[in-house]
Each structure stands twice: as structure tokens, then as C-alpha cells.
Amino acid sequence: MTLTDINLIDPDVFGAGPPHAQWKLLRQQAPVFWHEGVEGLFPGFWNITKYEDIVTISRDPLTFISSKGITIGTNPDNPSPAAGLGKMLITSDPPRHVRLRRLVNKGFTPRAVAAFEPHIRRITTDILDAVSPKGRCDFVTEVAAILPLAVICGMMGVPQPDWPKMFELTNRVLGATDPEYQTQVAADGADRPRVVEATLMQGYMEMFQYFMRMLAERRRERRDDLVSVLVEADIDGEKLTDEEILYFCYLLILAGNETTRNAIAGGLLALFEHPDQRERLQKHPELLPTAVEEILRWTSPVLHMTRTATRDVEIRGVTIKAGQKVALWYPSANRDEDVFPEPDTFDVGRTPNDHLAFGIGEHFCLGAGFARLELRVMFEELLRRFPDIEPDGPVERLRSNFIGGIKHLPVRFTPGG
């Protein structure tokens, strides 16, 4: 492989798993690498693959802003409404970002997260109880997806009968590049962008319509949930607009269930692929906290975020011009040889493990504490109840260069665990 072979745009490249060979080549030969865009769809961008550079960029939100888009496929000159440029927490810049984040911070503090552990353990127990008699299941759709979905829907006040709808819409929005979730069939390769956009917009509109109804209900009657908190909130004396609240809900439901789902599924797959580490963890469950961190490093569910330079800036001798985008490849940073000894080794006892699975800086993942807790509780209960769990068919990965997702993971185990 040479630099001319680099292709980090085509979702098909990611269908077999993260392209670690490409990222390794870039780290070694061109850690700041220009990638052409797609004419008429989105501009070219710089690929950033070294840990140190990703940290530096992430900690300078005035030079590298989020409000022009956070994905490779976003065209700031012709953005989809689903991109929510500048309107969502994740696409806002200081000082507004700080004020928006402060509105919901108290629901995600270490103390608030810790108080949820009994609730999360009950949900986990119910999930495993449901699949236990069958002796086999699709681990993604019947286990990994349910826990984070139940937690975030519960926090937001989404009724349980509507949880499957939230799962479906999340798949449609974040999996719009995957044919399994597309609402139309592409006639040929050239037709794919139109189908992707149609799928994304349909999911976006249905989600907004759902939360518009919920918002109207909360304006009439407050409840003990995050949507009511947002209705009551203000920034510098001004209430949030309906649009701002809707974008908040949109982000919370997407980020609150998709990434943890993929870390749980990817974590089990990693244990399947590294039986020595699985045996080690089962013999020494006290390693679970470090195992969770290694699962996060190894899976890195969010593959990239982009930032846009506000001025000319130099990184490793390369000039990034004002207005150009940089793509921060987190899985590459998490395999950086300068930071992680033996980075391609899955080690449940790895320490230190300062991975970037949750990002770093202003946009560090708000729900990181919940994700860590959900992972720990799930693997505590799963390995205790189903010690012989094993693959029961091929894994199916998401066709996406944004989310490192696993769609299906068939497993089997002794019934009654």
C-alpha cells in the first residue's frame, strides 16, 4: 500500500472494519495528509492521524471550530438541516458551547452517574433475562442496543413503547450510508448520494416531529426529565427556542445510544477474538475497569470528527489554510505507537490508557460517565451469567466512515444463565 491508495471517503472501505493499515501508513509517512473531496458533494480535507496533533487541535476551539460541520460529508456551503450547524451542542463553538453544555451538565456529573448504577443493573438484568431461555440471540439488537437506549430514553422521558422507534430512527440517521437502513434503493453507484440524503432527511424529520409533540406536552406539563429541564432553561436570561430544544433532543438521543451500543458489541467481539484476554478477565473480574477502557480504545466507536480552521496554521510543517477542514481520526490516535506500547495488542489490564474514544477538550463526550458505567455493568453481568457465550454466525458491520458500528452479532450460550 502507498499513499496513492488512501481512501477514507468510501463507506465500503469501512464495511470490513476500521482501515487500520491506512491510518498506520499515514501516521508513519504523512500524519497531515490532504484528501480530495467529492465534486458537488463536499470539499477536500486534511487527515490528522497522530495522537498529539488531535489533542492539540481539540484543545484549540477558537482556531479549529465545529460550527462548519463535524463530518467529512458535511458541505458548509450547502448543509443538510440534519447537520444542525451551530445549533447543536456538538456543532457549537465557545462561548455559546459552554453555556449550552452547562444547561444539562448536572445530569451527567460523576455523582449523578453513580446514582444510576442500581437502575442500570436492573435494566441489564431484564435484558439478559429476556434472552436467557433462548440460548441464542442477535447480541446487537437484543442486548447491546437495548441498555443505552433504555437509559437515555428514560432520562429524556420517552415512553417505553416508543423506544423501538428511537432505535429505528437512530439507525436511519447515523446509518444512512448503509443499504440496510436506507429508505430507498440506489439504482446505481451514482445514485447513492441522493439515497443517503433522502434517508438522512426522512429520519431527521420523523425525529423532529416526534420531539415537537413531546416539547408541546412538556410546555403544558413539566415532568422529571431532560426535556422539561430544557424547557425551563435559559441562557443569559433568554429561554431556549423550540428549534434549540429540538436540536438538543436530536443530539441526546443519537449520541446517547449509538456509540455505547457499538462499544458493548465491539467489546464482546474483541473478547471473542482474544480468548486469552477473555479468560484473564473471567478469572480476574477486578480487571473490569481497565478492561472497559481498553474496549473503548480498541473499538473507538466514533471514527472521526472534523473541525474547520479559522486562520492559517502550521502542523508538522504543513500549512492548513483558513477555511479548510481537518478530520480527526480517533481510532488512529488510539493506535499511535508513540503513546500506546504494543498498540495492536488487546490488553484488558492496560494502564495507563489515555485513549481518545470520548474525544478531548471542549467537546469531550458529555455522556462518557454513563457509557463507562453501562459497559462495566453489562460485562459484569454478561460474563457471570453466560460464561460460555460464543459467536453463532458472521458479524455484520455498519457501512460508514463516521460510526464504527456493528449491526449484527449472532451469539449462543447455555440457556437459563
C-alpha positions as CSV (number, residue, x, y, z in Angstrom):
1,M,0.0,0.0,0.0
2,T,1.2,3.5,-0.8
3,L,-0.2,7.0,-0.1
4,T,-1.9,7.0,-3.5
5,D,-4.1,4.1,-2.2
6,I,-5.5,6.1,0.7
7,N,-9.3,6.2,0.6
8,L,-11.1,7.3,3.7
9,I,-14.2,8.6,2.0
10,D,-15.9,5.4,0.6
11,P,-18.0,3.8,3.3
12,D,-17.4,0.4,1.6
13,V,-13.8,0.7,2.9
14,F,-15.1,0.5,6.4
15,G,-17.5,-2.3,5.8
16,A,-14.9,-4.9,6.8
17,G,-13.8,-3.0,9.8
18,P,-11.7,0.1,10.6
19,P,-8.9,0.6,8.0
20,H,-6.1,0.5,10.5
21,A,-3.5,-0.3,7.8
22,Q,-4.3,3.1,6.0
23,W,-4.1,5.0,9.3
24,K,-0.8,3.4,10.2
25,L,0.7,4.3,6.9
26,L,-0.4,7.9,7.4
27,R,1.0,8.1,10.9
28,Q,4.3,6.9,9.6
29,Q,4.6,8.7,6.3
30,A,2.1,11.6,6.2
31,P,0.5,12.4,9.5
32,V,-1.1,15.5,8.0
33,F,-2.4,14.3,4.7
34,W,-4.7,16.0,2.1
35,H,-7.6,14.0,0.8
36,E,-9.6,15.2,-2.1
37,G,-13.3,15.6,-1.6
38,V,-16.1,14.7,-4.0
39,E,-17.1,17.3,-6.5
40,G,-20.6,18.7,-5.9
41,L,-20.9,16.9,-2.5
42,F,-18.2,18.0,-0.1
43,P,-14.7,19.6,-0.2
44,G,-11.3,18.1,0.4
45,F,-9.9,17.9,3.9
46,W,-6.7,17.2,5.9
47,N,-6.4,13.9,7.7
48,I,-4.9,14.1,11.2
49,T,-3.8,10.7,12.4
50,K,-1.3,11.3,15.3
51,Y,-2.5,11.4,18.9
52,E,-0.5,14.6,19.8
53,D,-1.9,16.6,16.9
54,I,-5.5,15.5,17.5
55,V,-5.1,16.6,21.2
56,T,-3.6,20.0,20.1
57,I,-6.4,20.7,17.6
58,S,-9.2,19.6,20.0
59,R,-7.8,21.9,22.7
60,D,-7.9,25.0,20.5
61,P,-11.6,25.5,19.7
62,L,-11.0,29.1,18.6
63,T,-8.7,28.1,15.8
64,F,-10.5,24.9,14.9
65,I,-14.2,25.4,15.1
66,S,-17.1,22.9,15.0
67,S,-19.9,25.1,13.6
68,K,-19.0,24.5,10.0
69,G,-19.6,20.8,10.3
70,I,-18.3,17.8,12.2
71,T,-18.2,15.1,9.5
72,I,-16.3,14.6,6.3
73,G,-19.6,14.6,4.3
74,T,-20.8,17.9,5.5
75,N,-20.7,20.7,3.0
76,P,-20.8,24.0,4.9
77,D,-21.9,25.9,1.7
78,N,-24.9,23.6,1.2
79,P,-25.5,21.9,4.5
80,S,-28.3,19.4,5.2
81,P,-30.7,20.6,8.0
82,A,-29.8,17.4,9.8
83,A,-26.2,18.7,10.3
84,G,-27.5,21.3,12.7
85,L,-24.6,23.6,12.0
86,G,-24.1,25.9,15.0
87,K,-27.4,24.9,16.5
88,M,-26.5,21.7,18.4
89,L,-24.1,21.4,21.4
90,I,-21.8,19.3,19.3
91,T,-21.7,21.8,16.4
92,S,-21.4,25.0,18.5
93,D,-18.3,27.0,19.4
94,P,-17.3,28.9,22.5
95,P,-18.7,30.8,24.3
96,R,-22.1,29.5,23.3
97,H,-21.0,25.9,23.6
98,V,-20.0,26.4,27.2
99,R,-23.4,27.9,28.0
100,L,-25.3,25.2,26.3
101,R,-23.3,22.4,28.0
102,R,-23.9,24.0,31.4
103,L,-27.7,23.5,30.9
104,V,-27.5,19.7,31.2
105,N,-24.2,19.2,32.9
106,K,-25.7,18.4,36.3
107,G,-27.5,15.4,34.9
108,F,-24.1,13.9,33.8
109,T,-21.9,14.6,36.9
110,P,-20.0,11.7,38.5
111,R,-22.5,11.8,41.4
112,A,-25.5,11.7,39.1
113,V,-24.0,8.8,37.1
114,A,-23.2,6.8,40.2
115,A,-26.7,7.2,41.4
116,F,-27.9,5.4,38.3
117,E,-26.0,2.2,38.8
118,P,-28.8,0.2,40.5
119,H,-31.2,1.3,37.7
120,I,-28.7,0.3,35.0
121,R,-28.1,-3.0,36.7
122,R,-31.9,-3.7,36.8
123,I,-32.2,-2.9,33.1
124,T,-29.2,-5.1,32.3
125,T,-30.8,-8.0,34.3
126,D,-34.1,-7.6,32.5
127,I,-32.3,-7.6,29.1
128,L,-30.4,-10.8,29.9
129,D,-33.5,-12.4,31.4
130,A,-35.3,-11.9,28.2
131,V,-32.7,-13.7,26.0
132,S,-31.6,-16.3,28.6
133,P,-34.2,-19.0,27.8
134,K,-33.5,-18.9,24.1
135,G,-29.8,-19.8,24.3
136,R,-29.0,-17.6,21.3
137,C,-29.7,-14.1,20.1
138,D,-28.5,-11.2,18.0
139,F,-26.3,-9.6,20.6
140,V,-26.6,-6.2,19.0
141,T,-30.3,-5.8,18.5
142,E,-31.4,-7.8,21.6
143,V,-28.8,-6.8,24.1
144,A,-26.1,-4.2,23.3
145,A,-28.6,-1.7,21.8
146,I,-31.2,-2.0,24.5
147,L,-29.3,-0.9,27.5
148,P,-28.1,2.6,26.4
149,L,-31.4,3.1,24.6
150,A,-33.3,2.5,27.7
151,V,-31.1,4.7,29.8
152,I,-31.2,7.8,27.5
153,C,-34.9,7.4,26.7
154,G,-35.7,7.1,30.4
155,M,-33.7,10.3,31.1
156,M,-35.5,12.1,28.3
157,G,-38.9,10.9,29.2
158,V,-39.5,8.9,26.0
159,P,-42.2,6.2,26.8
160,Q,-41.0,2.6,26.6
161,P,-43.4,1.7,23.7
162,D,-41.6,4.4,21.6
163,W,-38.0,3.0,22.2
164,P,-38.1,0.8,19.1
165,K,-38.9,3.8,17.1
166,M,-35.9,5.7,18.5
167,F,-33.7,2.7,17.7
168,E,-35.0,2.7,14.1
169,L,-34.6,6.5,13.6
170,T,-31.1,6.4,15.1
171,N,-30.1,3.7,12.6
172,R,-31.5,5.7,9.8
173,V,-29.8,8.9,10.6
174,L,-26.4,7.6,11.6
175,G,-26.5,4.6,9.2
176,A,-27.8,6.5,6.2
177,T,-24.8,5.2,4.1
178,D,-25.7,1.6,4.8
179,P,-28.2,-0.1,2.5
180,E,-29.9,-2.0,5.4
181,Y,-31.2,1.3,6.8
182,Q,-31.8,3.2,3.6
183,T,-35.4,4.1,2.8
184,Q,-34.8,3.8,-1.0
185,V,-32.8,1.6,-3.3
186,A,-30.0,3.1,-5.3
187,A,-30.3,2.4,-9.0
188,D,-26.5,2.5,-9.4
189,G,-23.4,3.9,-7.6
190,A,-24.0,7.4,-8.9
191,D,-27.5,7.4,-7.3
192,R,-26.1,6.6,-3.8
193,P,-25.7,10.2,-2.6
194,R,-29.3,11.0,-3.3
195,V,-30.5,7.9,-1.4
196,V,-28.2,8.7,1.5
197,E,-29.6,12.3,1.7
198,A,-33.2,11.1,1.4
199,T,-32.7,8.5,4.2
200,L,-31.0,11.0,6.5
201,M,-33.7,13.6,5.9
202,Q,-36.5,11.2,6.5
203,G,-35.0,10.1,9.8
204,Y,-34.3,13.6,10.8
205,M,-37.8,14.9,10.0
206,E,-39.5,12.0,11.8
207,M,-37.3,12.5,14.9
208,F,-38.0,16.3,14.9
209,Q,-41.8,15.7,14.6
210,Y,-41.7,13.2,17.5
211,F,-39.8,15.7,19.8
212,M,-42.0,18.6,18.7
213,R,-45.0,16.6,20.1
214,M,-43.1,15.9,23.3
215,L,-42.0,19.5,23.6
216,A,-45.6,20.7,23.3
217,E,-46.6,18.2,26.1
218,R,-43.8,19.4,28.4
219,R,-44.8,23.0,27.9
220,R,-48.2,22.1,29.1
221,E,-47.0,19.9,31.9
222,R,-43.4,19.6,33.3
223,R,-42.0,16.2,34.2
224,D,-38.8,15.0,35.9
225,D,-36.9,14.5,32.6
226,L,-34.3,16.3,30.5
227,V,-36.8,17.7,28.0
228,S,-38.5,19.6,30.9
229,V,-35.1,20.8,32.1
230,L,-34.5,22.3,28.6
231,V,-38.0,23.9,28.6
232,E,-37.2,25.6,31.9
233,A,-33.6,26.5,31.0
234,D,-32.3,29.9,29.8
235,I,-29.1,31.3,28.6
236,D,-28.3,34.8,29.9
237,G,-31.9,35.3,30.8
238,E,-33.3,34.1,27.4
239,K,-35.2,30.9,27.1
240,L,-34.2,28.4,24.5
241,T,-36.2,28.5,21.3
242,D,-38.1,25.4,20.2
243,E,-35.6,24.8,17.5
244,E,-32.7,24.8,20.0
245,I,-34.5,22.4,22.3
246,L,-35.3,20.1,19.3
247,Y,-31.7,20.0,18.2
248,F,-30.7,19.2,21.8
249,C,-33.1,16.3,21.9
250,Y,-31.9,15.1,18.5
251,L,-28.3,15.1,19.7
252,L,-29.0,13.4,23.1
253,I,-31.0,10.6,21.6
254,L,-28.4,9.9,18.8
255,A,-25.3,10.2,20.9
256,G,-26.9,8.7,24.0
257,N,-27.5,5.2,22.4
258,E,-25.5,4.6,19.3
259,T,-21.9,4.9,20.5
260,T,-22.3,2.8,23.7
261,R,-24.2,0.2,21.7
262,N,-21.2,-0.2,19.4
263,A,-18.7,-0.2,22.3
264,I,-20.6,-3.1,24.0
265,A,-20.9,-5.1,20.8
266,G,-17.3,-4.4,19.8
267,G,-16.1,-5.2,23.3
268,L,-17.7,-8.7,23.1
269,L,-16.3,-9.2,19.7
270,A,-12.8,-8.3,20.9
271,L,-13.1,-10.8,23.7
272,F,-14.2,-13.5,21.2
273,E,-11.1,-12.6,19.0
274,H,-8.7,-12.6,22.0
275,P,-9.7,-15.7,24.1
276,D,-6.6,-15.3,26.3
277,Q,-7.9,-11.9,27.4
278,R,-11.4,-13.2,27.9
279,E,-10.1,-16.0,30.2
280,R,-8.0,-13.5,32.1
281,L,-11.0,-11.2,32.6
282,Q,-13.2,-14.1,33.7
283,K,-10.6,-15.2,36.2
284,H,-9.9,-11.7,37.4
285,P,-13.2,-9.7,37.3
286,E,-11.4,-6.9,39.3
287,L,-9.8,-6.0,35.9
288,L,-13.2,-4.8,34.5
289,P,-12.4,-1.1,35.0
290,T,-9.2,-1.3,32.9
291,A,-11.0,-3.7,30.5
292,V,-13.7,-1.1,29.9
293,E,-11.0,1.5,29.0
294,E,-9.3,-1.0,26.6
295,I,-12.6,-1.8,25.0
296,L,-13.1,1.9,24.4
297,R,-9.6,2.3,23.0
298,W,-10.0,-0.8,20.8
299,T,-13.4,-0.1,19.4
300,S,-13.3,3.8,19.2
301,P,-17.0,3.9,18.1
302,V,-16.8,7.5,16.7
303,L,-14.3,7.2,13.8
304,H,-13.8,10.9,13.2
305,M,-14.9,14.4,13.8
306,T,-14.0,17.4,11.6
307,R,-13.0,20.9,12.5
308,T,-12.6,24.0,10.3
309,A,-9.6,26.3,10.6
310,T,-10.3,29.9,11.3
311,R,-6.8,31.0,10.3
312,D,-3.8,29.7,8.6
313,V,-2.0,27.3,10.9
314,E,1.0,25.0,10.6
315,I,1.1,21.4,11.9
316,R,4.2,19.3,11.3
317,G,5.4,21.7,8.7
318,V,2.2,21.6,6.7
319,T,0.1,24.7,6.3
320,I,-3.6,24.3,6.9
321,K,-5.3,27.3,5.4
322,A,-8.2,29.2,6.9
323,G,-11.5,27.6,5.8
324,Q,-10.0,24.1,5.3
325,K,-11.3,21.1,7.2
326,V,-9.3,18.7,9.3
327,A,-10.6,15.2,10.0
328,L,-9.5,13.9,13.4
329,W,-9.3,10.1,13.2
330,Y,-9.7,8.8,16.8
331,P,-9.0,5.1,16.1
332,S,-5.7,6.1,14.6
333,A,-4.8,8.2,17.7
334,N,-5.8,5.2,19.8
335,R,-3.3,3.0,18.0
336,D,-0.5,5.6,18.0
337,E,2.8,3.8,18.6
338,D,4.3,7.0,20.3
339,V,1.6,6.8,23.0
340,F,0.5,3.2,23.4
341,P,3.1,0.4,23.8
342,E,2.1,-2.5,21.5
343,P,-0.9,-0.6,20.3
344,D,-2.3,-3.5,18.2
345,T,-2.4,-5.8,21.2
346,F,-5.8,-6.0,23.1
347,D,-4.8,-6.0,26.8
348,V,-7.6,-5.9,29.4
349,G,-5.1,-4.8,32.0
350,R,-3.6,-1.9,30.0
351,T,-2.5,1.0,32.1
352,P,-2.1,3.9,31.6
353,N,-4.7,4.1,28.9
354,D,-5.4,7.7,28.0
355,H,-7.4,6.9,24.9
356,L,-9.4,9.5,22.9
357,A,-12.6,7.4,22.4
358,F,-14.6,10.2,24.0
359,G,-12.6,13.0,22.4
360,I,-10.8,15.6,24.4
361,G,-11.1,19.3,25.1
362,E,-14.3,21.5,24.8
363,H,-16.2,18.7,23.1
364,F,-15.3,15.8,25.4
365,C,-18.3,13.4,25.4
366,L,-20.9,14.6,27.9
367,G,-22.1,11.0,28.4
368,A,-18.7,9.4,29.0
369,G,-19.6,8.5,32.6
370,F,-22.8,6.8,31.6
371,A,-21.0,4.9,28.8
372,R,-18.3,3.6,31.2
373,L,-20.9,2.6,33.8
374,E,-23.1,0.8,31.2
375,L,-20.1,-1.1,29.8
376,R,-18.9,-2.2,33.2
377,V,-22.3,-3.4,34.4
378,M,-23.1,-5.1,31.2
379,F,-19.9,-7.1,31.1
380,E,-20.1,-7.9,34.8
381,E,-23.5,-9.4,34.4
382,L,-22.9,-11.0,30.9
383,L,-19.7,-12.8,31.8
384,R,-21.2,-14.0,35.1
385,R,-24.4,-15.3,33.6
386,F,-23.3,-16.5,30.2
387,P,-19.6,-17.6,30.7
388,D,-19.7,-19.8,27.6
389,I,-21.1,-17.2,25.2
390,E,-19.7,-17.6,21.8
391,P,-20.2,-16.5,18.2
392,D,-23.1,-18.1,16.3
393,G,-22.6,-16.6,12.8
394,P,-20.8,-13.9,10.9
395,V,-20.6,-10.3,12.3
396,E,-22.1,-7.6,10.1
397,R,-20.5,-4.1,10.3
398,L,-22.0,-0.8,9.5
399,R,-21.1,0.7,6.1
400,S,-20.0,4.1,7.5
401,N,-16.9,6.3,7.7
402,F,-18.3,8.1,10.7
403,I,-19.5,5.5,13.1
404,G,-17.6,2.3,13.7
405,G,-20.7,0.2,14.1
406,I,-21.7,-3.4,14.4
407,K,-25.2,-4.1,13.1
408,H,-25.5,-7.8,13.9
409,L,-23.5,-10.2,16.1
410,P,-25.2,-13.6,16.4
411,V,-24.3,-15.4,19.7
412,R,-25.2,-18.6,21.5
413,F,-24.9,-19.7,25.2
414,T,-26.2,-22.2,27.6
415,P,-29.9,-21.3,28.2
416,G,-31.0,-20.3,31.7
417,G,-28.0,-18.3,32.6
